[in-house]
């Protein structure tokens, strides 16, 4: 087995992921648990040690690079946001080092911020994005990370130039759990559902500032008066919200759209873009580890 040179930890709000990597950016072993920062009761060092024990190739002399919400004010070591434009070298310059007995050096990667009238923040996604751009040699691209807070990021000359956050996933959850729109259920169906596709088209239509607020109510009214099956209402609503979000990406990008994420969301977003006539590619899972490796190289931790 190739010797490990680095441990990359992607530690978010609800999950803990770690892997060992070689100098050639080969993932040697990986582990994933549900021990996100909110499930640790503040015992971050203990959780880290317990999880790293299960990684093949891990030993106490390996540098450990951590990204995600673990570096937020609610995490272990708060690291102030880096500014735009951002490269792996910029993240390394702003990273914080902590050394623990018998564990060695830990490097905590900052999030990034956009300032001014379009103020925005991300923490964790920047490492995934830079990992994907490096792995696929993307100097200029538009990357979408779907999720609770979807991120649309513009890459120019290999650096994160700008980004925007869309509350799509959280809005869907709030509407189906806390409003009348949840009366028919909150589980979307599959990406090939015709009502999901219809929702995409309608959500993406041009309109005034209040258009989407009107359209989301149709997820209820169409069940009551237009014959939409109740079991498809959540799927239609999901399409409306994703369609509204994707229309922004299509309107502002001249690049092939790359989709980065886990689970079924990348498939849903790719289907939505296809319905709207836009091409896209899905980034395979593992980008956070590759981004951590880029930061580690900038820190001269690996070759």
PyMOL commands that set and color helices and strands:
alter all, ss='L'
color gray80, all
select helices_A, chain A and resi 37-39+44-52+69-71+88-94+116-118+125-135+168-178+180-184+194-203+211-225+230-252+265-275+287-298
alter helices_A, ss='H'
color red, helices_A
select strands_A, chain A and resi 6-11+16-21+27-33+63-67+82-83+96-100+104-108+112-114+120-122+141-145+150-156+159-166+257-260+280-283
alter strands_A, ss='S'
color yellow, strands_A
deselect
rebuild
show_as cartoon
